[in-house]
Amino acid sequence: QRKLKRLFTRAVHKSAKDVDHSRARLDRLAFLRAPQIHALHALPDELQAMYASVSALPPADALDPTSAAPTTEPGKRPWETSKTGYLNWAVGQLMERAKEKAQGEQVGEDDPAFAEGSAEVGAAVGAAYGVGRAEDVKAMLEAVGGDLAKGKDAERMDTMPG
């Protein structure tokens, strides 16, 4: 009887440990029951429908330049094509820097030159991201801070570093 009682006690302790271990595993895998995962079950049908619609499109002729999407001039980078190209490129660069700073990738770099006026740059970058056109960003900056440049150099850009 004592031997059976000891075996029973050991079995109870072992099953309690197994239950704790199983609950810990269940907690680690609980994210699989999230509602977002259920949305993934419908994904293959949507992918199949997208594949069917894309495969029904006529093939694009690689030799026909009129069917290609408009690109920049051959051999030129986006900021070398025109003032608009430069403005779009500059806004994109500002956006990338602002996103990096917001994500904390530049932690520890307390450059006072960059921090100076960062609120205005942040506002301009946010507006540019929401609007996406350089003309709208320029108009917003004029409304917030007055004229961007007074005098005859209003349309000239300063491309010199520093």
N, C-alpha and C positions, 0 to 999 in steps of 0.2 A: 504494500500500500504506500509506503514512504517513497519507494522507487517510482511508482506511478505518479505520485504527487509532484516529485522533482521533475519528471519528464513533462508533466502538464504545465508546470511553472515555466520551464525552459521554452516550451512551445508557445506559451502566451507571450513571453518576452520577445521571442523571435518573430512572432506574427506582429507584435506591436512595432518592432523595428522595421519590418517589411512594409507595414502600413505607412509609417513615417517616410520611408524611402520612396514609396509610390506616390505619396502626396507631394513630396518635393519635386519629383519628376513631372507630375501633373502641373504644378505651379510653373515650372520652367517651360512647359509646352502650352500654357494657357493662351499665349498670343495667337495660337493657331485657331482658336475659337472666335477670334475678333470678327466683327461684322465686315471689315474690309476684305477679309479672306473670302467671304462668300461671294463678293463681287468678282473674284477671280474665276469662279466656276463658269461664269457666262462669257469669259474672255475668249475661249477657243471658238465659239460660234461667231463672235464678232470678228475675230481674225479670219475665219474662213470666208465670211461675207466680204470683208475688205479684200482678201486675196482674189475672190471671184470677180469683184468689180474692177480691180486693177488689171487682172489678166484679160479682161474683156476690152481694155483700151487698145487702140491701134499702136503698133510699135513706133517709137520716136525715131525719126531718120537722123542719124548722127552727122550726115553729110550736109543736111539742110540747115544753114545758119539762121534762117528765119524762125525755125521751130525751137531753137534754143532760147533759154531764158536770157534776158539782157544782162550782160556782165560789164565789168569795167573795161577800159581800153586795154588791148593786149600789151603786156610788158609794163603796165603801170599799176602801182598799188592804189588802194581805194582813196587814200588821202592825197594822191598826186593828180587825180583826174580833174577835179574842180573844187570850187569853194564849198559847194554842197557836199561833195564827197568827203572833204576834209572835216566839215562840221559833223557829218554823220559818224565818221571815224572817231572824232574827238569825243562826241557824246558817248559812243560805245566804250571808249577807254575810261571815261569818267564813271560810267555805270559799273564796269568791272572793278575798278578801284573801290567804289563805294560798297559794292557787294562784299568784296574781300574784307574791307574794314568792318563792315557790319557783322560778318561771320567770325571776326576775331582772328583772322589769319595773320594780321600784322601786329599781334600783341607784343608790347615791349618797345615799339618804335614810336617814341614821342617826339616827332619832328615838329618843332614849333612853326616852321614855314608851311607845313601841310595842314596843321591844326588851325592856322589863322584863316578865318573866314570859312571854316568847314561847315557851318550851319547853312550859309548861303549856297555853298557847293552841294550840300546834301539836298537842299530844297530844289535846286536846279536839276540835280540828277533824278530826284523823285518825279519831278514834273516831266522830264525827258523820258523816263521809263514809262510813265502813264500815257504820254502823248505820242512820243516816238518821232516827232518831226523837229528839226532844228529851228525852223521858223517860229513854231509855237513856243519853244524854249526861250528864244531870243525875245519874243514879245512878253513872255512872263517875266524875264529878267528886267526888261525895261519898265514894266509895271511895278515890280518890287523895288528896284534900286535906282530908278531914273534912267537917264540915257546911259548906254553902255560906254560910248566914247563920244566925247564932244569934239566937234570940229571936222576937218576934212579927212581925218584918218579913221572915220567911223567904220568904213568897210574894209580896212586893212587889218590883217591878223598879225599878231606878234608871234613869230615862230622861233624866236631866239630863246634858248634855255636861260633860266635864272630869272 
